[in-house]
């Protein structure tokens, strides 16, 4: 297994462990850390394995971090005047 695939698997395991831990601040600090760590890993996956594997990892990460994406979509819609 390549380094990028190993790091992506480790990121997914860590994300699931963090989601199971109780949090008073609704997991937002963990989400920010996962996003910051996940972007370079995604770039490495795309570099080593190509765009299709990168899109697959991106889809998995989007399913794990769905609430930050929902809030981002709502914020963009509000800024564009559609919300």
C-alpha positions in Angstrom: 0.0 0.0 0.0 1.4 3.4 -0.9 2.0 6.2 1.6 -1.0 8.2 0.4 -3.4 5.3 0.7 -2.1 4.5 4.1 -2.5 8.1 5.3 -6.0 8.3 3.8 -7.0 5.1 5.7 -5.5 6.5 8.9 -7.4 9.8 8.4 -10.7 7.9 8.0 -10.0 5.8 11.1 -9.1 8.9 13.1 -12.2 10.8 11.9 -14.4 8.0 13.0 -12.7 7.8 16.4 -13.1 11.5 16.9 -16.7 11.3 15.9 -17.3 8.8 18.7 -15.8 11.0 21.4 -18.1 13.3 23.4 -17.6 17.0 22.8 -19.0 20.1 24.4 -18.3 22.3 21.3 -20.1 20.0 18.8 -16.9 18.6 17.2 -16.1 21.8 15.3 -12.4 22.0 16.4 -11.9 18.4 15.4 -13.6 19.1 12.0 -11.2 22.0 11.4 -8.2 19.8 12.2 -9.5 17.0 10.0 -10.0 19.4 7.1 -6.5 20.9 7.6 -4.9 17.4 7.6 -7.1 16.0 4.9 -6.4 18.4 2.1 -2.7 17.6 1.8 -3.5 13.9 2.0 -6.1 14.3 -0.8 -3.5 16.1 -2.9 -1.0 13.3 -2.3 -3.6 10.7 -3.3 -4.4 12.6 -6.5 -0.7 12.9 -7.3 0.1 9.2 -6.7 -3.1 7.5 -7.8 -4.8 9.8 -10.2 -8.0 11.9 -10.2 -10.5 8.9 -9.9 -9.0 7.6 -6.7 -8.8 11.2 -5.5 -12.5 11.7 -6.2 -13.3 8.5 -4.3 -11.3 9.7 -1.3 -13.0 13.2 -1.6 -16.4 11.6 -1.6 -15.6 9.6 1.5 -14.2 12.6 3.3 -17.4 14.6 2.3 -19.5 11.9 3.8 -17.5 12.1 7.0 -17.5 15.9 7.2 -21.0 16.5 5.8 -22.1 19.2 8.3 -19.3 21.6 7.5 -20.2 21.1 3.8 -23.9 21.8 4.5 -23.0 25.0 6.4 -20.7 26.0 3.6 -23.4 25.5 1.0 -25.9 27.5 3.1 -23.3 30.3 3.5 -22.6 30.5 -0.2 -26.4 30.5 -1.0 -26.9 33.3 1.5 -24.0 35.3 0.0 -25.4 34.8 -3.5 -28.8 36.0 -2.3 -30.6 32.7 -2.8 -31.1 31.8 0.8 
